Amino acid sequence: MDEDMDSDKFSRPLQHVVLCCTSIPPEHRTELASRASEMGAKHTLDLTSEVTHLLVGDPDTPKYKYVAKHRPDVAVLSPDWIDAVREQWLEGGETDIAALEEKYRLPTFAGLRVCLTGFDDPVQRQEMREVLTANGAEYYGDLTKEVTHLIAYRSQGAKYNFAMKLGMRVMAPEWLADSVERRMVLDESLYSLLLPREERGRGAWIRSVSQQGLINGAAGPAGAAAADGSTTAEAKRTRKKKKRIPPHETPEGIQKMDELWDMVCSGGLTRDQREQEQKERETAKGQEYEAQEKKQPKKN
């Protein structure tokens, strides 16, 4: 029995995969679906609750945005993943699906052209630039019409005003940290500079499958029972003997995320600059209080 299961795993490495595509030309999509079906995958045009993998041509689509917000259980990949799996499969032996999923995962900011404004410290601005480019974005020092996203610390300044005039997507710095953590572009409208900091990114994404519950009245892949009583997610984990830990989930990755959060939420200011800002705010409050005291009529 076990031998039959192992044989099926080698002959059909994508037997547990339900594939969906977004922003991929029909002819190419048909080719991908055909190759995937040879390896046991099922292809669907609609983003159903059974979908386990989403192949993305352009992230600016409803399917991508829905997965980013509601489906942390779905692997979001480059279309090249299918050919990579097929090549390894044809070589014989076990196909390392987990490793190929990580290798061909769609970069967080793939296709985005990003500019920064309002971040005063050059060292921290460089760090933000490196985070963007390391995650697939193209960085622009100058704000041109080619830029797709502007990350701003303040809702003022020449770049900010120009971007707003053009109707460009302008986000607070929390968008950068949250998107890197989610590993997908999150809804920019939830990170408006006009929102209080504590409200930015609220409801941007479901952090675990258990939070998702039922979607449209149907259980998602994590809750769908297989014929042997296990869930689809459990079946996927069983298939992957050596599950590789994504870089952002390692201790080093978590530390970098903490550093990134501290950096973007401080507005790119150094510690001394932040302390100076705090002192200035406290001084201003004290002066305001003294002025109000002077205005109060003295009691006899």
Secondary structure, 3 states (H helix, E strand, C coil): CHHHHHHHHHHCCCCCCEEEEECCCHHHHHHHHHHHHHCCCEECCCCCCCCCEEEECCCCCHHHHHHHHHCCCCEEECCHHHHHHHHHHHCCCCCCHHHHHHHCECCCCCCCEEEEECCCCHHHHHHHHHHHHHCCCEECCCCCCCCCEEEECCCCCHHHHHHHHHCCEEECCHHHHHHHHHCCCCCHHHHCCCCCHHHCCCCCCCCCHHHHCEECCEECCCCCECCCCCEHHHHHHHHCCCCCCCHHHCHHHHHHHHHHHHHHHCCCCCHHHHHHHHHHHHHHHHHHHHHHHHHCCCCC
